[in-house]
Amino acid sequence: MKPAPKPATALPWKIVAGQSEREIFRADDVTHSIARCGFQGEKNAAYVVHACNAYPRLVAALREAYLTVHPGMPVEYRIKLAAIGDLLRELGEL
């Protein structure tokens, strides 16, 4: 299993508008930017921040669903939960 990638900068992140680009910062510290998004910066920065901030909750929800599998469960549910397990392993979260 590969280790889960973790951000070097703690979440949550936020966007700060510059003159020609959008910068991403830690929500409680705007002294050093994490990333800058130039072309289509507003949309790209919004997507990056949204995805990164949602990631821990998504993983927690997927992990909780995955752990509900039990032998008496209908096979179609076990197949879906197996796919969740595969995704969590791919992400390095299981």
C-alpha positions as CSV (number, residue, x, y, z in Angstrom):
1,M,0.0,0.0,0.0
2,K,1.3,3.4,-0.9
3,P,1.2,6.1,1.8
4,A,-1.6,8.6,1.6
5,P,-0.4,11.9,0.3
6,K,-0.8,14.6,2.9
7,P,-0.6,18.3,2.5
8,A,2.5,20.0,3.9
9,T,0.2,22.8,5.0
10,A,-2.7,22.0,7.4
11,L,-6.2,22.3,6.2
12,P,-8.5,24.1,5.8
13,W,-7.3,26.3,3.0
14,K,-8.9,29.5,1.5
15,I,-8.5,31.7,-1.5
16,V,-7.2,35.2,-1.6
17,A,-7.6,37.3,-4.7
18,G,-4.5,39.0,-6.1
19,Q,-4.3,41.5,-9.0
20,S,-3.9,38.9,-11.7
21,E,-4.2,35.6,-10.0
22,R,-5.7,33.7,-7.1
23,E,-3.6,32.5,-4.2
24,I,-4.3,29.6,-1.9
25,F,-3.5,30.0,1.8
26,R,-4.1,28.2,5.1
27,A,-7.3,29.5,6.4
28,D,-5.8,30.9,9.6
29,D,-2.5,32.2,8.1
30,V,-2.2,34.3,4.9
31,T,1.6,35.1,5.3
32,H,2.8,32.3,2.9
33,S,0.8,31.1,-0.1
34,I,0.5,27.4,-0.8
35,A,-0.2,27.9,-4.5
36,R,-1.0,30.5,-7.2
37,C,-3.5,30.0,-9.9
38,G,-3.1,32.3,-12.9
39,F,-5.1,31.5,-16.1
40,Q,-8.7,30.7,-15.0
41,G,-7.4,31.2,-11.5
42,E,-10.7,31.8,-9.8
43,K,-12.3,28.6,-10.9
44,N,-9.1,26.5,-10.5
45,A,-8.4,27.8,-7.1
46,A,-12.0,27.3,-6.0
47,Y,-11.9,23.7,-7.2
48,V,-8.5,23.0,-5.5
49,V,-9.6,24.5,-2.2
50,H,-13.0,22.8,-2.3
51,A,-11.5,19.4,-3.0
52,C,-8.7,19.6,-0.5
53,N,-11.0,20.8,2.3
54,A,-13.6,18.1,1.6
55,Y,-11.0,15.3,1.3
56,P,-10.9,14.3,5.0
57,R,-14.7,14.2,5.3
58,L,-15.0,12.2,2.1
59,V,-12.4,9.6,3.3
60,A,-14.1,9.4,6.7
61,A,-17.5,8.8,5.1
62,L,-16.1,6.2,2.7
63,R,-14.3,4.4,5.5
64,E,-17.4,4.3,7.6
65,A,-19.4,2.9,4.7
66,Y,-16.7,0.3,3.9
67,L,-16.6,-0.9,7.5
68,T,-20.3,-1.7,7.5
69,V,-19.8,-4.8,5.3
70,H,-20.8,-8.1,6.9
71,P,-21.3,-11.7,5.6
72,G,-25.1,-11.6,5.6
73,M,-25.2,-8.5,3.4
74,P,-26.6,-8.9,-0.1
75,V,-23.9,-9.5,-2.7
76,E,-24.7,-6.3,-4.7
77,Y,-23.9,-4.2,-1.6
78,R,-20.7,-6.2,-0.8
79,I,-19.6,-5.5,-4.4
80,K,-20.1,-1.8,-4.0
81,L,-18.4,-1.8,-0.7
82,A,-15.4,-3.7,-2.2
83,A,-15.1,-0.9,-4.8
84,I,-15.1,1.7,-1.9
85,G,-12.3,-0.4,-0.3
86,D,-10.4,-0.4,-3.6
87,L,-10.6,3.4,-3.8
88,L,-9.5,3.8,-0.2
89,R,-6.5,1.6,-0.8
90,E,-5.7,3.5,-4.0
91,L,-5.8,6.7,-2.0
92,G,-3.5,5.2,0.6
93,E,-6.3,5.6,3.2
94,L,-6.9,1.9,4.1
